[in-house]
Amino acid sequence: MDKQVHSQIKALAIYQIVGGILGIAFTAWVLFQGQVVIDQPALRTTFFAVGLFIFSILCGRMLFRNAQRGLMVSLINQILQVVYFTFGAYGFQYVAGLRIGFGFDMVGAWVFKFRIALSSFQFQIGTDTGQKFIGINLVALFLIFWIERLLEQVKTTGKAKK
């Protein structure tokens, strides 16, 4: 693997590790700030969020150990972050790192919205917020294309060595 690909993989690894650590830190801060009632549903959601942030950290670590496998799991991690939505009682948003996204708020009229977030999580089932929103995380979308390109380079470099 050439030096440029190696440095790009290292940058991606650091991005995912830092994103996961920030996500866990922000989740703990929100949980223990005193404004959230810590009940069983809140703990379930927290464990789910922390599990996804740990997955991001593990994706980053895997990139240091085995680039090809690390890129494959990193691809899954980024796919989970591309689309975020809230439709009535159902919603999902997961960002481990940075989100620069755009979407449409469909309550009343269709309103275009631009959103920026840093390592965040939202999951809801059964709590109708009255919102109807769908968005695309442009950072995750860019990273998917970047990871696919890196994966091709790692695969061709691996075949050349054999």
C-alpha positions as CSV (number, residue, x, y, z in Angstrom):
1,M,0.0,0.0,0.0
2,D,1.5,3.3,-1.0
3,K,2.1,6.1,1.5
4,Q,-0.8,8.4,0.3
5,V,-3.4,5.6,0.7
6,H,-2.0,4.7,4.1
7,S,-2.3,8.3,5.3
8,Q,-5.8,8.6,4.0
9,I,-6.8,5.4,5.8
10,K,-5.1,6.7,9.0
11,A,-7.1,10.0,8.7
12,L,-10.4,8.1,8.3
13,A,-9.5,5.9,11.3
14,I,-8.8,9.0,13.5
15,Y,-12.1,10.6,12.3
16,Q,-14.1,7.6,13.3
17,I,-12.4,7.1,16.6
18,V,-12.8,10.8,17.6
19,G,-16.4,10.8,16.3
20,G,-17.2,7.8,18.5
21,I,-15.5,9.2,21.6
22,L,-17.3,12.5,21.2
23,G,-20.6,10.7,20.7
24,I,-20.1,8.8,24.0
25,A,-19.0,11.9,25.8
26,F,-22.0,14.0,24.5
27,T,-24.4,11.1,25.4
28,A,-23.1,10.9,28.9
29,W,-23.2,14.7,29.3
30,V,-26.9,14.8,28.2
31,L,-27.8,11.8,30.3
32,F,-26.2,13.1,33.5
33,Q,-27.0,16.8,33.1
34,G,-30.1,16.3,35.1
35,Q,-32.8,17.3,32.5
36,V,-33.4,13.7,31.3
37,V,-35.5,11.3,33.3
38,I,-33.4,8.2,33.5
39,D,-35.9,5.4,33.0
40,Q,-35.8,2.1,31.2
41,P,-36.6,3.5,27.7
42,A,-34.0,6.2,28.1
43,L,-31.4,3.6,29.2
44,R,-32.3,1.4,26.2
45,T,-31.8,4.3,23.8
46,T,-28.6,5.3,25.6
47,F,-27.2,1.7,25.3
48,F,-28.2,1.6,21.6
49,A,-26.5,5.0,21.0
50,V,-23.3,4.0,22.9
51,G,-23.2,0.7,21.0
52,L,-23.2,2.6,17.7
53,F,-20.5,5.0,18.9
54,I,-18.4,2.1,20.1
55,F,-18.9,0.5,16.7
56,S,-17.5,3.7,15.1
57,I,-14.4,3.5,17.4
58,L,-13.9,-0.2,16.5
59,C,-14.2,0.7,12.8
60,G,-11.3,3.2,13.3
61,R,-9.2,0.6,15.2
62,M,-9.8,-2.0,12.6
63,L,-8.4,0.4,9.9
64,F,-5.1,0.3,11.8
65,R,-5.0,-3.5,12.0
66,N,-6.5,-4.6,8.7
67,A,-7.2,-1.9,6.1
68,Q,-9.5,-4.0,3.8
69,R,-11.7,-5.3,6.6
70,G,-11.6,-1.9,8.3
71,L,-12.8,-0.2,5.2
72,M,-15.7,-2.7,4.8
73,V,-17.0,-2.1,8.4
74,S,-16.3,1.6,8.0
75,L,-18.6,1.5,4.9
76,I,-21.4,0.0,7.0
77,N,-20.8,2.7,9.7
78,Q,-21.2,5.5,7.2
79,I,-24.2,3.9,5.5
80,L,-26.0,4.0,8.9
81,Q,-25.3,7.8,9.0
82,V,-26.4,8.8,5.5
83,V,-30.2,9.2,5.9
84,Y,-31.9,10.6,9.0
85,F,-35.6,11.0,9.5
86,T,-38.5,11.7,11.7
87,F,-42.0,10.7,10.7
88,G,-44.6,11.1,13.4
89,A,-43.8,8.4,16.1
90,Y,-40.6,7.1,14.4
91,G,-37.2,8.7,14.0
92,F,-33.6,7.9,13.6
93,Q,-30.5,9.9,13.4
94,Y,-26.9,8.7,14.0
95,V,-23.8,10.8,13.5
96,A,-20.3,9.8,14.6
97,G,-18.3,12.7,13.5
98,L,-19.7,15.6,11.5
99,R,-23.0,16.0,9.7
100,I,-23.5,18.6,7.1
101,G,-26.9,17.7,5.8
102,F,-29.9,19.0,4.0
103,G,-33.4,17.8,4.0
104,F,-37.1,18.6,3.8
105,D,-39.5,19.4,6.6
106,M,-42.8,18.2,5.3
107,V,-45.1,19.6,8.0
108,G,-47.5,22.0,6.3
109,A,-45.4,23.0,3.3
110,W,-42.2,21.4,2.1
111,V,-39.4,23.5,3.6
112,F,-35.8,23.0,2.7
113,K,-33.5,22.8,5.7
114,F,-29.8,22.8,6.2
115,R,-28.4,21.2,9.3
116,I,-25.0,20.8,10.9
117,A,-24.3,18.5,13.8
118,L,-21.4,16.9,15.7
119,S,-21.6,13.3,16.9
120,S,-25.3,13.0,17.8
121,F,-28.0,10.3,18.1
122,Q,-31.8,10.3,18.1
123,F,-34.0,7.3,18.1
124,Q,-37.7,7.3,18.7
125,I,-40.5,4.8,18.5
126,G,-44.0,5.4,19.7
127,T,-43.6,9.1,20.7
128,D,-45.4,11.2,18.2
129,T,-43.6,14.5,17.8
130,G,-45.7,15.7,14.9
131,Q,-42.6,16.1,12.8
132,K,-42.1,14.9,9.3
133,F,-38.5,15.3,8.2
134,I,-36.1,13.5,6.0
135,G,-32.5,14.5,5.4
136,I,-29.2,13.4,3.8
137,N,-25.8,13.6,5.6
138,L,-23.4,14.9,2.9
139,V,-20.3,14.1,4.9
140,A,-21.3,10.4,5.3
141,L,-22.2,10.3,1.6
142,F,-18.8,11.7,0.7
143,L,-17.1,9.3,3.0
144,I,-18.9,6.3,1.4
145,F,-17.5,7.3,-2.0
146,W,-14.0,7.9,-0.5
147,I,-14.1,4.5,1.3
148,E,-15.1,2.7,-1.9
149,R,-12.2,4.4,-3.7
150,L,-9.8,3.4,-1.0
151,L,-11.1,-0.1,-0.9
152,E,-10.4,-0.5,-4.6
153,Q,-6.9,0.9,-4.2
154,V,-6.2,-1.5,-1.2
155,K,-7.6,-4.5,-3.2
156,T,-5.4,-3.7,-6.3
157,T,-2.4,-3.2,-4.1
158,G,-3.0,-6.5,-2.3
159,K,-3.4,-8.3,-5.7
160,A,-0.2,-6.8,-7.0
161,K,1.8,-8.1,-3.9
162,K,0.6,-11.7,-4.5
